[in-house]
Amino acid sequence: MSENYAFIGLGHLGGNLAASLIRNGFAVTVFDRHPTAVERLVALGATAASSPAEAAARASNAITCLPSPTVSEAVLAGPGGLLEGLPKGGTWIEMSTNGRDEILRLAALASARGVETLECPVTGGVHLAAAGKITALVGGDPALYARHRPAIEAMCAKSFLMGPVGSAAVIKVITNMLAFIHLVAAGEALMLARRGGLDLAQAYHAIVASSGNSFVHETESQLILNGSYDIGFTMDLALKDLCFALAMGKDFGVPLSLASHVKAIFEVGKQEYGGSAWSTQIVKLLEDTVGTDLRAPGFPAKLEL
């Protein structure tokens, strides 16, 4: 707890990560464009700042959890951004999901100002972030990772150093690509069970105990069966990550026919429900298409541990 941190981006994911830092005794200065998000963290013990630059100057290290590379670049290098406040030798820890090219380019901007970069996207879902049990995928210098590992472990139950900056972006995009493929597959499986006359709750539990199970089925299928779909992750974010995956496939010479098909399904889902709809509503697209819902009693509206 010798390091202090600015935390920028207090949405569904970032707010929970910042709260874990505070809960574990770290001094945290926060900024977000939504005052209510800031107020929630201040009530937990954070200090508010009027800009990313001010937050970074107070803390000397900065963590960001933001929705897109465009926003990350604006917060890092735009007017009033982190690079105006971080000292030489300070660290920028980027917990947003970026493409490899994006994080390498942004890390170069930071390096030119004497600021080191550690990429640290997380995976597992908002509910695990709220409990401090999410997983961190880290890219960067091993000594820098060791320096900030106490903070990472305060937010995350597991962390994996994947290699230099850019490595974590690759594995994070891979894990998200798999999650969206599994989500579409889980929806199709549940619809087969429903139209085949099975009890959906019993079918859910049978799949959990089968070779066809997945983390996505165990978690997100519950929200589908409840009808809330409230996963805290949007169609727009899913499409962003699928675009990253397909770009990597092109760069690395790997045909991603299944990911391409899933992206096309999500594009239709966005047209039907809007980019701010929960990503789990991609299964509602199937429900609406066949005129059959996937409701079952006994499942939560939000995920709990």
Buried (B, 14 or more C-beta within 10 A) or exposed (E): EEBBBBBBBBBBBBBBBBBBBBEBEBBBBBBBEEEEBBBBBBEBBBBBBEBBBBBBBBBBBBBBBBBBBEBBBBBBBBEBBBBBBBEEEBBBBBBBBBBBBBBBEBBEBBEEBEBBBBBBBBBBBBBBBBEBBBBBBBBBBEEBBEBBBBBBBBBBEBBBBBBBBBBBBBBBBBBBBBBBBBBBBBBEBBBEBBEEEBEBBEBBEBBEEEEEBBBBBBBBBBBBBBBBBBBBBBBBBBBBBBEBBBBBBEEEEEEBEEBEEBBEBBEEBBEBBEBEBBBBBBBBBBBEEEEEBBBBEEBEEBBEE
